[in-house]
Amino acid sequence: MAGAADTSAEIELIQDSCASAAARIRFFRVAFGSAGDAQKMSRKETVATLDGLCKGTRMQADWRPIDDMRRTEVQLAYLAHLCCESAMPTGGTVTHEHGAAGWTITATAPRLTITTNLWDHLNGSAELAELAPNRVQFALLPILTADRGHKLHASASETKLSLSIT
């Protein structure tokens, strides 16, 4: 390594990889970690985490809440984000909105790959017999939503997914 002044393409690639890994770790710590109602996340931290997660990918995240949020609420939004992301093999945009009624997470993409039993499970109309490790968010989201006194509804079309947590 040549030192701190080295800005070669290799060093930039290493820096980008480290930043991406750090963002994924921050994201997964919120999505799958323990969260209490007293813990808050700033809008700046939430947006930076999503931006880092999507940087260099075909995914985009649009975080619309302007206020700081309870970590338990951000956790639900992040799990919903992962559910949407799993259906977007060619990329797209996941929009997170929070109002008086609760969350609306909408995903749009040119093409979606919907695994019907996973989305039916989110609506409570299907059981998950077997679940691949990369789909654990589909099991966890309904459990946490119910534990926190919310209701979950999912809908899908050819180019749009919508999750509401009320």
N, C-alpha and C positions, 0 to 999 in steps of 0.2 A: 504494500500500500504506500502510495507516494506522500500522503499527508492530507491535512484538512483542505488544502487549496485544490486538490485533485477533483475535477469535475468531468472526468471522462465518461463515456457512454456506459461503461461497465459499472462505475460507481453510482451513476444515476439509476441504473437498473436495480442495483442492490438497495439503494435508498427507497425506491418506489416499492420494491418487494417488502421491505421492512415496514413501511408505512401501511401498506395493504394488510399485512399480517396483523399489525397492531390494531387497525380498525376492525378487522374481523373478530379479534379477541374481545375488544370492547363491546362490539355488537352481541356476540354470543354470551358474554357475561351478563348482560342485561336480559337478553331473551331467555336464557336457561338458568340464570342464577337466582338466588334468594332475593326477594324484594319486599320491603316494608312500606306501609303507607306514609311513614314519616320521611322517607328518603325522597328527595327531589332530583330531577335532572333539568339542567338549564336547556333552553332552546338551542343555544350555541353548541353545547356538547352533543345534543341529539342530532342536529344537522351535520356537524362535523363527522360524527360516527357513520351516518348514512352516506355522506359524500365519500368518505374513505372506503366504505364497503363497495360502492358502485364505481369508484375510479378505475379506469382501464377496462371496464366491462361494457356490455351492451345494455346494462340496466341503468335506470335513473330513478331516484327517489325524490318526491316532492313533499316535504314536510310543511304543512300549512299552519299548525297551531303556533301562535305567536308568544304564548306564555310558557313559563317553566311548568313542567308536569310532574306528577307523582311517578316514581319509578315503576310502581305496579301498573300504571296506565301505559307507560312507554313499553313495558314488557309485553303487554297484550298486542300493541301495535307492531312491535318487532316480530312477534310470533306470526301475526297475520301477514306481515311482509314476507316472511319465509314461505308461508303457504302459497302466496301469490307467485313468488319467485320460482318455485318448483314447477309451475305450469307455463313458464315463459322461456322456452329453450332458445329462442332467437332474440331475447331481450325485450325491453319495453319500459314502461313507466308505472311505478307504484305511487299513488297519491294517498297521503294520510291526512284526514280531516277530523277534527274533534269539535263537537258543539255541545249544546245543552243535553241533547239526546244520547250522546256518546260518540263512538268512533264510526267512521266510514272509511274503509280502506278499499281503493279502487285500483285495479291493474288493467292497463290497456297494452295490447301488443298486436303485431300483424298476424300472429298465429299463436294459439294457446294449445297446450297439451293437457287436457283435463283427465285425471284419474278419478272416475266417477265415484267409486266407493269412498275415497278420501274426502271429497267434497260433500257427499251424502252424510258422512260421519260428522262433519262440522254442523250439519243441520239436525243431527240426532236421529237420522233415519237409516243408519247402517252401522254395523259393528266392524271393528278392525280385527280380522282374523290374524293376519301377519302384517308386521310393519317393518319396513326397511329402516335402518338407523338414520338415513338421511331424510326421513319423513316423520320423525318423532314430534315435530311441531303440530302435526294433525291430531295427535293424541293429547298433547299438553294444552293446546289452546282451549278446547272445550272444557277441560277440567278446571283450569284457572279462571276462565270466564264464569263458570257456574259457582266456583268457590267465592268469587268476589261479588256475587249477586247480579251478574249481568246475563243477558241473553245474546246468543250468537246466531247469525243467519248468513248463509253464503248463497250466492247465485253466480251463474256463469253463462256466457254466450261464446260465440266463436272468437271474439276479439276483446272481450271485457269480462273481468271478474269483479265481484263486489262482496265485501265482508262488512257486516254491520255488527257492532257490539254495543248494545243498549242496556 
